[in-house]
């Protein structure tokens, strides 16, 4: 097949980039188009802070007749690229017809661009931004995705693995059915935690959301330090988090816990906006925005009463290592779950947890959540003789790991 490759530079090429998935998924009732403006912001240096320490580009692919048959983006996060075993870039927002030659051309195009800039491997599909959205290739659970979660046709796995991509880590999303009772042991643990006078559970309000955003930054930077290639959240990223999440926040979905006045842990849960945005097909004009703003008043009351919105997604959960094993996780989960059910929510997706994080996977099992989908994040080494590797496992006891780390630093 003759394939025409176009780097995305013009307005019409950008428009074609957004059009490709509508061609790929035109007969798939489960697919929900991300909002064009959200994807556009990822590739806008004025809106994406990752351009301050990285570069990105995009391509579209056409057949001999000019028909769109694929797309992809490639990027280099200079803060992380050199921290891996070999310099590693990334690719994402991949879409393709079911044709291995087309897929190979797409991958080769991204690979050549990355090699020219010193990379020796590429991860994908990933986001040029935080990993809370558009990260991983769907390989199991081809149902309607929650907001920010990537969706792909089943044949993509074959195209990626035939090219030579190897799984770097596995991501699992589990669902908690709120209509089922929680395990009794969680109530016992939470009751004990709630009785402690020095433990305080709080929820943000519009007036104090900034304080909770700072607490999120503090806890995250302490709790995530054991993740491979960890980079702390900056003040700028914290302000972006505050801006984005305050717009869609439901107070009861954002429990924070404090111990002796110190921020100790949190759960960041968001309403599944895909239940609202699916009919929009990626478009979000001024009239639709105004209608959305009116209907989302009082914590999405209109959508909840119409039973349009009854599902939510936990984006991230964390507890500082020194406060782990205190039962704070049970307290966070149960601090508002009964009130959430009264609001009309029936299920919460706990996404996503990598196989490098056995502690969090065990927590999902303990609350009775069931696996609903699985994603793979792949790595491809440009040297065919490279054996490859897997993501490092986070130790179960991060307290001990931190002690050893501090001891080494002081030696």
PATOR-874486 format. One record per residue: residue number from 1; residue in one letter; z, x, y of N, C-alpha, C in turn. Coordinates in steps of 0.02 Angstrom, whole numbers. Atoms other than C-alpha are relative to their C-alpha. Example, Ala and Ser with C-alpha at 12.3 -4.5 7.8 and 13.67 -1.06 7.14 Angstrom:
2
1|a|0|45|-59|390|615|-225|0|45|60
2|s|-3|-42|-59|357|684|-53|37|-39|55
END
This chain:
411
1|x|0|42|-60|0|0|0|0|44|63
2|x|0|-34|-64|-43|62|174|57|-26|43
3|x|-59|20|-37|116|61|278|-1|31|69
4|x|-1|-24|-69|126|75|466|73|4|23
5|x|-69|-13|-22|286|150|538|2|1|76
6|x|-7|2|-72|341|110|715|73|11|19
7|x|-68|-8|-27|494|180|801|11|-52|54
8|x|-14|55|-46|577|42|901|14|28|70
9|x|-7|-22|-69|554|76|1086|-14|-55|50
10|x|21|52|-47|470|-73|1169|39|-65|-12
11|x|-30|66|6|532|-249|1199|-26|-36|-62
12|x|29|36|56|412|-318|1070|20|31|-68
13|x|-24|-32|61|467|-190|939|72|-19|-14
14|x|-69|22|9|648|-236|969|1|-72|-26
15|x|5|69|23|602|-419|948|-20|-3|-73
16|x|22|-2|70|513|-378|785|57|24|-46
17|x|-57|-24|40|668|-284|724|46|-57|-19
18|x|-42|58|15|768|-446|737|-36|-51|-44
19|x|39|49|37|627|-545|657|-2|16|-75
20|x|9|-20|70|620|-445|494|46|-38|-48
21|x|-42|36|48|774|-522|410|-17|-74|-7
22|x|20|71|5|711|-697|450|-58|-8|-49
23|x|54|0|49|558|-654|346|27|11|-70
24|x|-28|-18|66|658|-577|203|40|-58|-29
25|x|-47|50|25|784|-721|191|-23|-72|13
26|x|23|66|-21|675|-869|241|13|-55|-52
27|x|-12|50|53|705|-955|72|70|5|-30
28|x|-68|-11|26|887|-902|49|49|-42|39
29|x|-45|45|-37|1009|-1042|96|68|31|16
30|x|-66|-30|-11|1160|-926|90|2|48|59
31|x|2|-50|-54|1103|-802|222|19|-32|67
32|x|-17|20|-68|1178|-817|396|-23|56|46
33|x|24|-52|-46|1087|-724|534|54|22|48
34|x|-45|-24|-54|1199|-612|639|-32|-17|67
35|x|26|13|-67|1182|-647|824|-41|59|24
36|x|43|-54|-24|1038|-546|896|35|42|52
37|x|-31|-37|-54|1141|-499|1047|55|47|-25
38|x|-51|-44|28|1278|-426|938|-31|63|-30
39|x|35|-57|28|1155|-314|844|-29|42|57
40|x|28|-35|-57|1072|-270|1008|52|45|34
41|x|-53|-39|-32|1239|-210|1078|15|65|-37
42|x|-13|-61|40|1258|-86|935|-48|56|19
43|x|50|-51|-17|1099|3|992|-8|8|76
44|x|0|-7|-72|1140|-6|1177|52|52|21
45|x|-48|-52|-19|1219|157|1241|51|-23|52
46|x|-46|24|-51|1300|59|1383|56|-43|-31
47|x|-48|45|31|1392|-55|1261|34|30|-62
48|x|-27|-30|61|1422|56|1108|25|71|16
49|x|-30|-64|-18|1543|200|1140|-18|56|-49
50|x|18|-51|49|1481|289|982|-58|43|24
51|x|53|-41|-28|1332|350|1083|27|59|39
52|x|-29|-57|-37|1452|464|1176|10|60|-45
53|x|-6|-56|47|1470|568|1019|-49|-10|-58
54|x|49|10|53|1316|515|922|-67|-22|26
55|x|68|22|-17|1133|467|919|-24|-48|-53
56|x|26|50|46|1036|326|839|-71|-18|19
57|x|67|25|-13|860|260|821|-16|-52|-54
58|x|19|54|46|768|118|731|-75|2|-12
59|x|71|7|16|602|84|647|-14|-70|-29
60|x|25|58|36|502|-66|591|-60|23|-40
61|x|54|-19|46|372|-60|451|-46|-60|-10
62|x|51|52|8|210|-159|435|-49|19|-54
63|x|53|-14|48|77|-177|302|-66|8|38
64|x|65|-14|-31|-108|-147|333|-24|-57|44
65|x|19|57|-41|-126|-321|406|46|-12|59
66|x|-46|7|-56|15|-297|529|60|-43|-14
67|x|-58|41|18|141|-404|435|63|43|-6
68|x|-64|-36|5|323|-351|449|24|0|-72
69|x|-22|-6|70|387|-285|282|66|37|-7
70|x|-63|-35|6|545|-189|325|25|27|67
71|x|-29|-32|-59|661|-107|450|58|44|-22
72|x|-58|-41|14|799|23|458|22|34|64
73|x|-27|-41|-55|911|118|580|31|62|-30
74|x|-32|-62|20|972|297|567|43|25|57
75|x|-45|-23|-53|1116|375|660|43|58|-24
76|x|-45|-57|13|1229|527|671|62|-8|43
77|x|-64|0|-34|1412|514|716|25|72|1
78|x|-14|-71|-3|1443|691|777|74|17|-10
79|x|-71|-12|12|1631|670|764|15|6|-74
80|x|-14|1|72|1619|643|576|-51|37|-42
81|x|55|-27|41|1452|715|518|17|66|-32
82|x|-15|-66|26|1518|891|497|64|5|-40
83|x|-64|-2|36|1682|842|414|-8|-12|-75
84|x|12|12|71|1602|798|247|-17|65|-36
85|x|17|-59|41|1559|917|106|-64|33|26
86|x|60|-24|-34|1387|934|186|-10|-46|61
87|x|12|43|-58|1330|869|357|-34|-66|-20
88|x|23|65|25|1304|682|331|-11|-50|56
89|x|16|53|-47|1216|551|436|4|-67|-34
90|x|-5|67|29|1200|366|407|-63|-41|13
91|x|53|49|-11|1074|226|389|29|-69|-9
92|x|-24|68|6|1097|40|408|-51|-49|26
93|x|43|55|-22|1023|-128|453|-68|4|-36
94|x|59|-5|43|901|-99|311|-21|-69|-25
95|x|29|59|31|787|-241|259|-69|20|-27
96|x|64|-18|30|635|-233|145|-23|-54|-48
97|x|27|42|53|520|-335|37|14|35|-67
98|x|-15|-27|67|540|-309|-151|-57|44|-24
99|x|53|-47|16|428|-157|-165|28|71|5
100|x|-31|-65|0|489|16|-215|-36|50|46
101|x|37|-45|-45|350|106|-120|19|-12|73
102|x|-21|16|-69|398|15|39|70|27|12
103|x|-69|-25|-7|582|55|10|1|76|6
104|x|2|-73|-2|542|238|-23|-23|25|68
105|x|26|-20|-66|443|249|139|54|-10|53
106|x|-54|13|-48|588|171|235|53|54|-5
107|x|-52|-51|9|714|291|160|-25|69|21
108|x|29|-65|-19|598|441|183|-2|9|76
109|x|4|-3|-73|576|399|367|68|17|30
110|x|-68|-14|-25|763|395|399|22|70|-20
111|x|-19|-66|25|790|550|292|-31|56|41
112|x|34|-52|-39|661|652|388|31|7|69
113|x|-31|-2|-67|738|605|555|68|34|-3
114|x|-66|-30|8|912|653|493|-5|75|-16
115|x|9|-71|18|851|818|415|-19|41|61
116|x|21|-35|-60|768|867|579|59|14|46
117|x|-59|-8|-43|939|852|660|58|31|-38
118|x|-50|-40|35|1032|957|533|40|-33|-54
119|x|-38|34|52|1094|827|411|-26|19|-69
120|x|17|-17|68|1095|862|224|14|-57|-49
121|x|-13|59|41|1146|690|161|2|-61|45
122|x|-5|61|-40|1148|509|216|40|-52|-39
123|x|-38|56|28|1269|365|186|-33|-65|22
124|x|27|64|-20|1217|185|186|12|-54|-52
125|x|11|20|-69|1206|49|222|67|-3|37
126|x|-60|0|-41|1334|77|360|-17|-20|71
127|x|7|22|-69|1361|30|541|6|60|46
128|x|-10|-50|-52|1342|139|696|56|-25|44
129|x|-59|27|-32|1517|88|743|56|-5|-52
130|x|-57|7|45|1677|32|659|-22|-30|-67
131|x|19|22|67|1676|-7|473|26|-70|-16
132|x|-24|67|14|1749|-182|494|-57|-51|-4
133|x|57|45|6|1573|-255|494|-63|40|-17
134|x|65|-29|17|1397|-221|428|6|65|-40
135|x|-13|-61|38|1459|-95|300|-4|-15|-75
136|x|6|6|72|1403|-84|118|-58|-45|-20
137|x|55|39|28|1267|-158|8|29|-51|-49
138|x|-26|53|44|1306|-325|-75|-31|7|-69
139|x|24|-5|70|1295|-308|-265|28|-55|-44
140|x|-29|54|40|1401|-455|-324|28|-52|48
141|x|-26|54|-40|1443|-626|-251|-48|-20|55
142|x|53|16|-47|1284|-687|-169|9|-71|27
143|x|-16|64|-31|1366|-831|-76|1|11|76
144|x|2|-6|-73|1375|-868|110|52|50|23
145|x|-47|-52|-21|1453|-715|193|44|-24|58
146|x|-43|11|-58|1598|-719|314|-26|40|59
147|x|24|-31|-61|1570|-665|493|11|76|-2
148|x|-4|-73|-1|1531|-478|504|-12|33|-67
149|x|10|-28|66|1508|-457|317|-75|2|-17
150|x|72|-5|15|1336|-394|260|-19|-40|-62
151|x|28|39|55|1228|-500|146|-69|29|-16
152|x|65|-27|22|1078|-439|44|-25|-36|-62
153|x|26|28|62|962|-501|-92|17|45|-59
154|x|-19|-40|58|1003|-443|-270|-45|60|-13
155|x|46|-54|18|848|-333|-283|10|64|41
156|x|-11|-60|-40|909|-213|-148|34|56|-40
157|x|-36|-51|39|1026|-125|-271|-49|44|-39
158|x|50|-37|39|878|-76|-379|-39|47|45
159|x|40|-41|-46|779|-10|-230|39|62|23
160|x|-42|-55|-24|923|97|-168|13|51|-56
161|x|-18|-46|54|973|169|-336|-61|35|-30
162|x|61|-33|23|794|203|-390|-20|58|45
163|x|16|-54|-47|774|310|-234|45|60|-11
164|x|-46|-56|13|924|415|-285|68|-7|33
165|x|-67|11|-28|1072|341|-192|50|-9|-56
166|x|-55|7|47|1237|356|-286|59|-32|36
167|x|-58|34|-31|1389|248|-255|51|51|22
168|x|-52|-43|-27|1511|339|-141|68|-34|-5
169|x|-60|40|15|1641|201|-147|-19|-73|-6
170|x|9|72|12|1656|20|-200|46|-39|46
171|x|-39|42|-45|1716|-116|-81|6|-70|-31
172|x|-12|66|29|1794|-277|-145|29|-46|53
173|x|-29|53|-42|1827|-437|-48|30|-53|-46
174|x|-34|50|40|1953|-558|-120|15|-61|43
175|x|-13|62|-38|1987|-738|-71|67|-30|-21
176|x|-64|33|11|2156|-820|-52|-9|-75|12
177|x|6|73|-5|2149|-1006|-87|66|-28|26
178|x|-62|23|-30|2277|-1083|30|24|-66|-30
179|x|-21|61|33|2281|-1242|-74|43|14|-62
180|x|-42|-21|56|2364|-1144|-215|66|29|25
181|x|-65|-27|-22|2549|-1098|-205|1|76|-4
182|x|-9|-73|1|2594|-919|-164|49|19|-55
183|x|-48|-22|51|2686|-817|-297|72|-4|26
184|x|-70|9|-20|2873|-853|-294|32|65|24
185|x|-30|-64|-19|2916|-668|-281|-14|16|73
186|x|15|-13|-70|2830|-661|-111|48|-38|45
187|x|-48|39|-39|2944|-799|-47|69|34|-1
188|x|-65|-34|5|3097|-705|-110|2|62|44
189|x|3|-62|-40|3042|-542|-29|-1|-18|75
190|x|5|18|-70|2994|-627|134|66|-28|26
191|x|-64|28|-21|3159|-723|141|49|55|16
192|x|-45|-56|-11|3253|-560|127|-18|36|66
193|x|22|-34|-61|3147|-481|265|16|-42|62
194|x|-13|44|-57|3163|-632|380|74|-1|20
195|x|-72|2|-14|3353|-621|366|26|62|36
196|x|-21|-63|-32|3359|-444|438|-4|-7|76
197|x|-3|9|-73|3413|-446|620|-43|50|38
198|x|39|-52|-36|3315|-288|663|-74|-6|-12
199|x|71|11|14|3149|-357|598|-23|-62|38
200|x|23|54|-42|3049|-466|716|-75|-10|-9
201|x|70|16|8|2884|-554|684|-24|-37|64
202|x|26|27|-62|2778|-595|837|-74|-13|-6
203|x|70|15|-5|2609|-668|880|-22|6|72
204|x|23|-9|-69|2504|-626|1034|-18|-66|34
205|x|24|55|-41|2464|-746|1174|-49|29|50
206|x|47|-27|-50|2328|-732|1307|34|43|53
207|x|-35|-37|-53|2460|-667|1429|23|69|-21
208|x|-26|-65|21|2521|-523|1322|-45|34|-53
209|x|44|-27|52|2368|-481|1214|-7|76|7
210|x|7|-73|-10|2357|-307|1292|57|37|-35
211|x|-57|-33|33|2531|-263|1226|-12|5|-75
212|x|13|1|71|2478|-311|1051|-58|46|-18
213|x|55|-47|11|2316|-212|1067|26|71|-2
214|x|-31|-67|1|2421|-58|1108|39|10|-65
215|x|-37|-5|63|2532|-95|957|-47|10|-58
216|x|50|-9|52|2377|-110|848|-23|73|-2
217|x|22|-69|-4|2318|61|908|54|47|-28
218|x|-56|-42|22|2489|138|875|8|-1|-76
219|x|-9|7|72|2506|70|699|-60|28|-38
220|x|60|-25|33|2326|106|652|-2|76|-4
221|x|4|-73|-2|2333|287|705|52|33|-44
222|x|-50|-27|44|2490|313|603|-16|-16|-73
223|x|10|22|69|2444|213|447|-65|24|-30
224|x|66|-19|27|2262|268|430|-13|75|-2
225|x|10|-73|-4|2290|455|449|-16|30|-69
226|x|12|-28|67|2275|476|260|-69|-18|-27
227|x|68|16|21|2100|404|250|-45|61|10
228|x|47|-56|-5|1959|527|221|-37|-2|67
229|x|35|-6|-64|1883|589|386|27|-50|52
230|x|-32|44|-49|2008|487|487|-9|26|71
231|x|-1|-16|-72|1983|484|675|40|-54|35
232|x|-43|49|-32|2114|400|784|-37|-45|49
233|x|28|47|-48|2075|248|890|17|25|71
234|x|-10|-22|-69|2053|300|1072|20|-59|44
235|x|-17|53|-46|2111|204|1223|-61|-44|15
236|x|61|39|-13|1931|152|1255|-15|-48|-57
237|x|12|43|58|1912|84|1078|53|-55|-3
238|x|-53|51|-2|2079|-5|1098|-18|-55|49
239|x|19|51|-50|2016|-92|1255|-58|-43|-25
240|x|55|38|28|1857|-142|1164|26|-50|-51
241|x|-32|45|48|1963|-215|1023|32|-58|36
242|x|-34|52|-38|2066|-310|1151|-50|-51|28
243|x|50|44|-30|1911|-380|1236|-33|-45|-52
244|x|37|38|51|1821|-432|1076|45|-51|-35
245|x|-42|43|41|1967|-505|979|36|-53|41
246|x|-34|50|-41|2051|-594|1124|-45|-62|10
247|x|47|55|-10|1893|-701|1140|1|-50|-57
248|x|3|44|59|1908|-771|964|67|-5|-35
249|x|-67|-3|32|2094|-752|932|29|-69|-12
250|x|-45|55|15|2199|-883|847|68|33|-10
251|x|-63|-36|-2|2378|-832|880|32|7|-69
252|x|-33|-2|66|2443|-876|707|-35|47|-49
253|x|38|-45|44|2307|-767|629|16|73|13
254|x|-12|-69|-21|2377|-610|712|74|17|-1
255|x|-72|-18|3|2554|-578|649|11|75|8
256|x|-23|-69|-7|2636|-416|705|74|2|-19
257|x|-70|-7|17|2802|-351|643|28|62|35
258|x|-35|-54|-35|2926|-242|739|66|12|-36
259|x|-64|-19|30|3074|-147|667|39|39|53
260|x|-40|-31|-53|3211|-102|791|-42|9|64
261|x|41|-2|-60|3085|-140|928|-63|42|-4
262|x|59|-42|9|2953|-21|859|-54|-37|-39
263|x|56|31|37|2781|-86|808|-5|31|-69
264|x|-2|-25|69|2780|-72|618|-61|-20|-41
265|x|56|22|40|2632|-171|552|-35|-60|30
266|x|38|56|-26|2502|-305|580|-49|-26|-52
267|x|58|27|34|2370|-418|506|-48|-25|54
268|x|50|24|-47|2209|-446|603|-47|-46|-40
269|x|40|51|35|2127|-607|543|-40|-39|53
270|x|43|36|-48|1982|-697|628|-29|-62|-34
271|x|34|59|29|1905|-869|605|-70|20|-22
272|x|66|-16|27|1745|-863|503|-53|-34|44
273|x|47|27|-48|1622|-888|646|-68|-15|-31
274|x|63|17|33|1477|-893|523|-4|-74|-16
275|x|0|72|12|1530|-1072|486|-25|-37|62
276|x|22|30|-63|1492|-1108|669|-70|22|19
277|x|62|-30|-26|1346|-991|703|-60|-8|-46
278|x|56|3|46|1239|-1022|548|-59|-40|26
279|x|59|39|-23|1131|-1160|627|-36|34|59
280|x|31|-31|-58|1095|-1047|777|-56|48|-18
281|x|52|-45|24|986|-929|672|-7|63|44
282|x|-2|-63|-37|1038|-777|774|-6|-8|75
283|x|10|10|-71|1005|-854|945|64|-29|31
284|x|-61|23|-32|1145|-885|1069|-13|-5|75
285|x|19|6|-70|1078|-950|1234|58|-26|42
286|x|-54|17|-46|1178|-998|1387|29|-69|-15
287|x|-26|66|16|1191|-1181|1338|45|3|-62
288|x|-39|-5|61|1253|-1136|1164|66|36|13
289|x|-62|-36|-17|1380|-1015|1238|49|-46|35
290|x|-44|46|-36|1449|-1146|1356|29|-53|-47
291|x|-24|49|49|1460|-1272|1214|52|30|-45
292|x|-48|-36|42|1548|-1144|1105|66|9|36
293|x|-61|-11|-39|1673|-1102|1243|40|-65|7
294|x|-36|63|-7|1714|-1286|1267|31|-21|-66
295|x|-25|23|65|1732|-1323|1082|53|45|-31
296|x|-50|-46|28|1839|-1170|1045|67|-3|36
297|x|-63|8|-35|1974|-1225|1166|55|-21|-49
298|x|-58|17|42|2149|-1246|1092|-10|26|-71
299|x|7|-36|63|2110|-1121|955|-48|-36|-48
300|x|55|29|39|1947|-1199|895|15|-70|-26
301|x|-22|66|23|2022|-1372|886|-58|-46|-18
302|x|56|46|14|1855|-1466|895|-32|17|-67
303|x|32|-21|64|1779|-1364|751|46|-14|-59
304|x|-47|12|54|1937|-1382|648|3|-74|-17
305|x|-5|72|12|1945|-1570|669|-63|-27|-33
306|x|62|20|33|1762|-1585|616|-7|31|-69
307|x|1|-37|64|1803|-1477|462|-60|47|-4
308|x|52|-51|-1|1666|-1358|518|31|69|-12
309|x|-35|-64|5|1791|-1216|528|63|-9|-43
310|x|-58|5|45|1910|-1204|379|10|64|-40
311|x|-3|-64|36|1889|-1023|323|12|56|51
312|x|-15|-56|-43|1951|-859|396|-8|65|-39
313|x|10|-65|31|1933|-674|362|50|50|28
314|x|-43|-55|-20|2064|-537|365|-43|62|7
315|x|41|-58|-14|1978|-390|446|36|64|-18
316|x|-39|-61|12|2118|-263|430|74|-17|-2
317|x|-72|8|6|2300|-249|382|30|70|-7
318|x|-30|-66|6|2416|-101|403|75|0|16
319|x|-71|-10|-12|2597|-44|400|13|75|5
320|x|-16|-71|-7|2664|122|461|33|25|-65
321|x|-28|-25|63|2708|233|311|76|-2|-4
322|x|-74|-3|3|2892|249|359|31|-69|-10
323|x|-26|67|9|2909|59|351|-27|-34|-63
324|x|26|28|61|2818|33|188|56|-6|-52
325|x|-49|15|52|2914|-31|35|61|-37|27
326|x|-54|42|-28|3021|-139|150|-14|-74|-10
327|x|18|70|8|2930|-299|104|-31|-31|62
328|x|30|26|-61|2850|-314|275|-67|-33|-12
329|x|64|31|15|2683|-355|196|9|-74|-18
330|x|-13|70|19|2756|-513|118|20|-40|62
331|x|-21|34|-61|2837|-557|284|-59|-15|45
332|x|59|11|-41|2674|-536|378|-43|-58|-27
333|x|42|51|30|2579|-644|255|30|-70|6
334|x|-32|66|1|2707|-784|251|27|-21|68
335|x|-30|17|-65|2759|-779|434|-32|-61|33
336|x|33|57|-32|2631|-911|482|-47|-38|-47
337|x|50|28|45|2536|-962|325|5|-77|-5
338|x|-7|73|4|2609|-1139|319|-30|-33|62
339|x|29|27|-61|2560|-1169|500|-76|6|0
340|x|72|-9|6|2386|-1101|464|-30|-56|-42
341|x|24|55|43|2366|-1229|325|1|-66|37
342|x|-4|62|-39|2421|-1367|443|-57|-5|50
343|x|56|-1|-47|2280|-1314|559|-66|-20|-35
344|x|59|21|37|2157|-1361|421|-37|55|-37
345|x|34|-55|35|2114|-1191|349|17|-3|-74
346|x|-6|8|72|2085|-1192|162|-3|66|-38
347|x|6|-64|35|2047|-1012|118|-6|57|50
348|x|4|-61|-41|2058|-835|187|-30|55|-42
349|x|32|-57|34|1945|-692|137|35|64|20
350|x|-32|-65|-12|2032|-524|120|-53|53|-11
351|x|57|-46|7|1895|-400|156|10|60|45
352|x|16|-20|67|1852|-270|118|47|58|-18
353|x|-45|-53|21|1957|-147|16|-38|48|-46
354|x|35|-50|40|1882|14|-51|39|19|-62
355|x|-34|-22|61|1920|82|-223|41|63|13
356|x|-41|-57|-20|1997|230|-129|69|-22|24
357|x|-63|26|-27|2141|116|-75|35|-44|-52
358|x|-31|40|54|2234|63|-234|60|-40|22
359|x|-59|36|-22|2389|10|-139|-19|-69|28
360|x|21|64|-29|2298|-126|-41|-31|-45|-53
361|x|29|40|54|2203|-182|-195|56|-33|-41
362|x|-56|27|38|2368|-205|-285|33|-57|38
363|x|-28|54|-40|2432|-311|-140|-42|-63|-7
364|x|44|59|8|2280|-425|-152|12|-34|-67
365|x|-13|28|67|2313|-447|-338|67|-37|0
366|x|-67|29|0|2497|-484|-303|2|-68|33
367|x|-2|65|-34|2459|-629|-185|-43|-52|-36
368|x|41|47|38|2342|-707|-313|-70|-9|25
369|x|68|5|-26|2180|-675|-219|-50|18|-55
370|x|51|-10|51|2022|-680|-324|-62|32|30
371|x|59|-36|-24|1872|-566|-307|-59|-47|8
372|x|57|44|-12|1724|-657|-228|-64|39|14
373|x|61|-40|-11|1605|-516|-181|16|74|-2
374|x|-8|-72|7|1577|-331|-202|-59|34|37
375|x|50|-40|-34|1485|-204|-94|6|72|-23
376|x|0|-72|12|1436|-24|-127|-21|36|64
377|x|24|-47|-51|1427|112|4|-27|61|-38
378|x|34|-53|37|1303|241|-58|-3|65|41
379|x|15|-64|-31|1275|426|-24|-59|31|-36
380|x|59|-34|28|1112|520|-49|-3|71|27
381|x|7|-71|-19|1106|710|-48|-73|19|0
382|x|70|-18|-6|942|782|11|-19|54|-50
383|x|12|-50|52|959|928|-111|4|-35|-69
384|x|-2|36|64|910|852|-281|45|32|-52
385|x|-44|-34|48|1019|981|-370|74|-11|15
386|x|-70|12|-17|1178|923|-284|27|-54|-46
387|x|-30|46|49|1293|837|-408|29|-63|32
388|x|-29|59|-33|1369|719|-279|76|-1|-8
389|x|-72|8|3|1549|664|-256|18|-72|16
390|x|-25|67|-16|1657|511|-230|52|5|55
391|x|-50|2|-53|1772|459|-89|69|16|-28
392|x|-67|-19|22|1949|528|-99|45|-61|-4
393|x|-48|54|10|2088|414|-161|60|9|46
394|x|-59|-4|-42|2227|374|-38|61|-1|-46
395|x|-59|-1|45|2395|420|-120|40|-64|7
396|x|-40|61|0|2505|274|-169|61|9|44
397|x|-60|-12|-41|2656|355|-84|-19|42|60
398|x|21|-37|-60|2597|401|90|59|33|35
399|x|-58|-34|-28|2776|444|140|5|71|-26
400|x|-4|-66|30|2778|589|18|-59|43|23
401|x|60|-36|-22|2601|638|68|10|25|70
402|x|-11|-20|-69|2651|643|251|50|60|3
403|x|-49|-54|2|2803|754|209|-34|65|-20
404|x|35|-61|23|2692|876|114|-46|26|54
405|x|47|-18|-52|2564|875|255|37|35|57
406|x|-38|-29|-55|2695|910|388|29|68|-19
407|x|-26|-63|24|2770|1048|281|-53|54|2
408|x|56|-48|-1|2600|1131|264|-15|21|72
409|x|16|-16|-69|2571|1119|451|52|47|31
410|x|-53|-41|-29|2737|1201|488|4|70|-30
411|x|-6|-64|35|2712|1344|366|-37|56|37
END
